[in-house]
Amino acid sequence: MNGELRRNAYIRVLRAGQEVHSGQIASLKHLQEDVREVRAGYECGVALKGFDDYQVGDILECYIIEKVAVV
C-alpha cells in the first residue's frame, strides 16, 4: 500500500485495469477498532458501500474530492 486510506474518502476498485466499482468507504478498521485513517505499512479492514465482491489482485484506489476557491 502507498499513501493512506481515509474513512471519509471515495474509493475505486480496479480489476485487470478496469474499474469494477466506485463509491464510499463504509468502515475502516485497524486491530478491530474503528479508525479514521490507516497509513502505508499497517494492516486494515475496509468495507465499501454497495460492494463485497473482492477478488485476489484487486487494487483499491482511494481519493478525496476537494473544493478549491479561485480568487
C-alpha positions in Angstrom: 0.0 0.0 0.0 1.2 3.5 -0.8 -0.2 6.6 0.9 -3.2 6.2 3.2 -6.8 5.2 3.4 -9.3 7.7 5.0 -12.8 6.8 6.1 -14.4 9.9 4.6 -12.8 9.3 1.2 -14.0 7.7 -2.0 -12.6 4.5 -3.4 -12.3 2.8 -6.8 -11.9 -1.0 -7.2 -9.7 -1.9 -10.2 -9.6 -5.4 -11.6 -7.3 -6.2 -14.5 -7.0 -2.4 -15.2 -10.8 -1.9 -15.4 -12.9 -0.1 -12.8 -15.5 -2.5 -11.3 -16.8 -0.3 -8.5 -16.6 3.3 -7.4 -18.1 4.6 -4.1 -17.5 5.4 -0.5 -15.9 3.6 2.3 -18.4 2.2 4.8 -16.0 1.2 7.5 -12.3 1.2 8.2 -10.7 -0.9 11.0 -7.3 -1.5 12.4 -6.9 -4.2 15.0 -10.7 -4.5 15.3 -11.1 -0.8 16.2 -12.8 1.8 14.0 -10.2 4.3 12.8 -10.3 7.5 10.6 -7.2 6.7 8.6 -4.7 3.9 8.0 -1.2 4.8 6.7 1.0 2.7 4.5 2.6 -0.3 6.2 -0.3 -1.1 8.5 -2.9 -3.8 8.1 -6.5 -2.8 7.9 -10.0 -4.0 7.1 -12.1 -1.9 4.7 -15.8 -2.3 3.8 -17.3 -0.5 0.9 -20.8 0.7 0.5 -22.6 -1.5 -2.0 -19.7 -3.7 -2.9 -18.5 -7.0 -1.4 -17.2 -8.9 -4.5 -13.4 -8.7 -3.7 -11.1 -10.9 -5.7 -7.4 -11.6 -5.3 -5.4 -9.0 -7.3 -8.0 -6.2 -6.9 -6.5 -2.7 -6.5 -8.2 -0.2 -4.2 -7.5 3.4 -5.2 -8.5 6.0 -2.6 -9.2 9.6 -3.4 -10.7 12.8 -1.9 -12.7 15.4 -3.7 -11.8 18.9 -2.5 -13.3 22.2 -3.4 -10.9 24.9 -4.4 -11.7 28.6 -4.1 -10.5 30.7 -7.0 -9.7 34.2 -6.0 
